Every structure is written in structure tokens, then in C-alpha cells.
Amino acid sequence: MIFFDKFFKSAYEAVELGNDYLFGLNGKDVNLELAYKYFEISAAKGFKPAADALNFYFTVENGELIMNPEFEEVYPMIKGLRQDAQNGVAEACYILGVQKLSPETDDFIFNQGLNWIKTAADKGYPPAMYALAKVLFSGNRVPKDEIRGKALVLESAKKGHIPAVAALFNIGEQEIATNILSKMAEENNPEALEMLAEVENDKKNFQKAANLFERAAELGNVGAMFNLALYYEHGDRIPKDIHKALKWYKAAAEKGDATSMVNLGSLLEDGPEDIQNHKEAFQWFLKAAESGYTVAWNEVAHCYKYGIGVERSADKAYENYLKATDTEDPSMTYFNLYLLYADGKACEQNLEKAVPWLIRAAEMKSSVANYHLGLLYKNGVGVEQDGMEAFRRFKISAEGGHPHALYELGIIYKYVFNDPHSAFECFYRSASENIESMYELGTCYYYGKGCEKDDNKAFQCYRKAAEAGNCEAQYEVGVCYRQGEGCEQNFLKAIEWYEKAIAKGNTKAMVNCGILYDNGLGVETDPKKASYYY
């Protein structure tokens, strides 16, 4: 029979016979040798999954065909699933079917999986209904059918399948989704409580969201624990409570959530003194990294760099930073490697070792790396001074919104290229995060450079920069009060702001104070004070 099947059976028919003999399906007894021969026939006809199966299912030991030991461990489970699926058990059909619906799978495998999913969906199994709906919505290798897809999502959601409930929000059925979640929440379903909390969070009902997160967290929902901890840590939505943040991060971390492990470690490292525990922080960072959360190796390396909870070691910092580079975007780690050799904290400064790491990070379009590389080119530190290369690096960084790069770019546009409009745009974009930009923006408004002259806006910008400690802005606020530009004229306030600038050595403010006392403007004439300031 095998001889004729070799010529007359298709690759797909052969692989199915291989499965029948391997798992005892469709009336066949388990027969390892026949299973192997049918997989071999299928593989010879070019069916790659059959070739992969040969390598995974079988091995030869002392000239005898046996099961691969790794496969033998899971064989009873897979055999049970295959037999249950053949008998129409919905859950088994779903488990076997869903993994075959990937866009990368062969058409035969995809259709086999789809048939299993359809069988499970017809039996009312909610995850299968949702899986089938996704296929119908995508139109991937089946006719697109959004109407039936929507009906399946709705039916699956009504049966309590959380991913289907989430999908209702995406297809415009927010009210139905919320009602379903509310009913599930009444029964203390932790996933429903967490999702309702997300809904309330989006509505900015933060206290209500926190209450729902807390209910879900107490029922063991890890996502709710993490979100509740974030609420308590940052205090921008509910009253800040670091101890409660610590409690919920720890609860989530103990359930294996790697992000919570890192956040917990950060609180134990930098939080209030009464909760600091550097050794424990290091252990949580290490546990997160060893669990597969690769970016956490940065935190482990950071601990070695600064001696946080572990003995300081530049070599071990370097070793662990290297582990953190094994991600899709290692630019942050490359930048950390640059700092390891550039800032002199853990070892002697070595720009020859540092700069190549910075260049690697910058080549990945890292905003912070391009900003720092721009500074090196601007000042000729570690690289040959090159103004145009500095400009290029600042521009790349500015495209990512880096506020200090925008300031540097604005200065170049203002003083090198004489392009006031581009300078204004850079200062405007970065003013809220860069005090020097806020001062420069005020100057743009004051003189009408790159924008319409506006004394009120100029004064507001100067005042913000001055309150943040910018010396030049403090002087300009004094000028505005003295001349009544953008504000009501007030010589006493002018003197007040001049004196703030004088304390930082601003000579223009000294001269102006001298003029006020010399001429008795807002104060009694006082030649001695005038002479002092002059």
C-alpha cells in the first residue's frame, strides 16, 4: 500500500495519514514506522511542515526508529487533543486550530485550522467564535464578512470572552460592551473589573477607575495591580501613596510581572528613605532580567555601575549592558554604554571607548544620543569639531522632539543661518521643557523676530524663564517692568528683578539699577547706591 501511496497520494493526504498512524486517528492503530513513512512521502513531495515533523517527532537510536525524547514528553497531551478534536470536543478543536491561523502558515495548514475553529464556533465555544470573527474581519484567505464577524464577536462577548468584549469597543459598540462588563463585574470577574477601570480612566473618572482597579487587584488581576500601583506612585489621578504603590507593585511582581519587578526595584532604590532597600532592589532587577525581560539588564548594569545593592564593578556593568543589547531597539543600552565610559562614575573617562557606542545609538535615530553627539561635534570633544555635523545631529534629535536639541538648533538658525522663522519654531516647540528656549522665545516676541511682535507674550515668556532662574530673563523682566512693556510699569518690581539678576553677576542689571537710583525712578534719589551699582 505504501508503494502505491507514494505515487498516488498528494503531500497533504500523506501527511494526514502520517498523523493518523502517529496519534491513532480515523480508525488507525498507532504505528510509528508507518507514520514516519507517510511523513517522509509528504516531505519528499515538498511539504515543509512534514519535513519539520520528521525532525521533531522521530529519531533513530541504535538503528531503531523511536520517538524524539522531547516530543515523547508531550505526546500523550497532543494525542489526547487530536483525538478529542476528531470527536468534536470544542476546546480541543480550538486549541489545535487557532495556532494554525497565522498568515505565515501553508494554505493546507491554515484551512485545517480554520475547519477546527469553525467546528468549535458552531458548538458555541466563545474563544473560537472570536477567532473566527477575526478571520472574517481580516478577509485573510476567506471572503471578508464583517456582518457575520460582528455577530460572532457579540455572541462571544455575551458569553463572557474578554477579548471579544474589548473588540466591541473597537467596532463601535461601547454601550453594549460596557453593559456586559458591568454584569460580569457584579459577579466579581477580575478581568471585567480591570477593563471597566480602563473605561473609567479614559473618561477621566480616576477615583472610580482606582476603585475598580483595586477590586480587580484584590481578586488577583495582575494588570489591575500594576495600574493601581502606577496611580499611587505618580499621584496625578488620585492622592499619592508610595507605600500602597510599593504594596501593589510587589503583589504583581510576586505573580511574575516583569515590569512591576522593575518599577518595584526603582522604588526600593530611589523612593522615600523608609522604604529604600538597595539589596532588594538589585534582586528584583535581576529577577526581571532573568525572567526574559531583556531591558531589565540595563537596571542590573546600573546597579553595578553605581554600587547599588551590590559591589561596584565597571566590568560587570559592561557585561550586563551587553546582555541588554539583545532587543529590537538597543539604542538606549548603547547610550548607557557610552555613559559608562564617558561620565567617569565607574571607571576612568575613556572617550575612545565611549564615542563608538554613542555613534551606534545615534545611528538608530535615538534622540538623546544624537543630541549628545551633536554637542561633541559642536565642541570638538572626542571627535573632530564639525559645525555642520553638529547641526545634522541636532536636527535628527529635534525631529524626535528632544527639547535641548531644539534649543541648540534654534541658536544655529538664529545666529549662523540668520533664519528667524526656523529659530522661532524651534524655541516655540521646546520652550515648555527648556528654560533657555523660553527666554529665546520671549526675545522673538519682544523684537518680532520670526513672529509678530507681542510685548505681552514676550513678558510672559521672560517671566517664566526668570522664575526658573534664567539670569538674562530676570534682567529682561526688570526691563519690562521699568518700561511698562507687556505689563504695568512698576519701578520697584523692576529693581526686584534686576537684583535677582545682579546676584548672578548680570552687569546690565547693575547699570539699570544705578540709573533708577541716580534718577529717583520709583525710589528716592540715592547717589551712593547709584555709585555702588555703577
ZIUR-V656616 format. One record per pair of residues at least 24 apart in sequence whose ideal C-beta (glycine too) atoms are under 7 Angstrom apart, sorted by the first residue. I is the first residue (numbers start at 1). J is the second residue. Records with the same first field share a line. If there is no record, write none. Layout:
I=J  J
This chain:
2=37
5=41
6=41
9=41
11=42  45  46  47  50
12=47  108
14=38  41  42  45
15=39  42  47  50
18=42  50
22=57
23=79  82  83
25=82  83  86
32=65  67
33=65
36=65
49=106  109
85=116
88=119
90=120  123  125  128
91=125
93=119  120
94=120  125  127  128
98=131
101=131  135
103=140
107=141
110=141
121=152
126=156  159  160  161  164
127=161
129=155  156
130=156  161  163  164
160=184
162=191  192  195
165=195
166=195
188=219
190=216  219  220  221  224
191=221
193=224
194=221  223  224
197=224  227
206=237  238
207=238
210=238
217=248
222=252  255  257
225=251  252
226=252  257  259  260
229=260  263
242=267  271  272  275
243=275
246=275
253=284
256=291
258=288  291  293  296
261=287  288
262=288  296  299
265=299
269=308
278=308  309
279=309
281=308  309
282=308  309  310
294=324  326  327
295=324  327
297=321  323  324
298=324  332  333  336
301=336
305=340  345  346
306=345
312=346
314=340  346  347
317=346
329=364
331=361  364  366  369
334=360  361
335=361  366  368  369
351=382
354=382
355=382  383
362=393
365=396  400
367=397  400  401  402  405
368=402
370=396  397  405
371=397  402  404  405
374=405  408
398=426
403=430  433  434  437
404=434
406=430  437
407=434  436  437
410=437  440
420=449  450
421=450
423=450
424=449  450  451
431=461
435=465  468  470
436=470
438=464  465
439=465  470  472  473
442=473  476
455=485  486
456=486
458=486
459=485  486  487
466=497
471=501  504  506
474=500  501
475=501  506  508  509
478=509  512
482=512
491=516  521  522  523
492=522
495=522  523
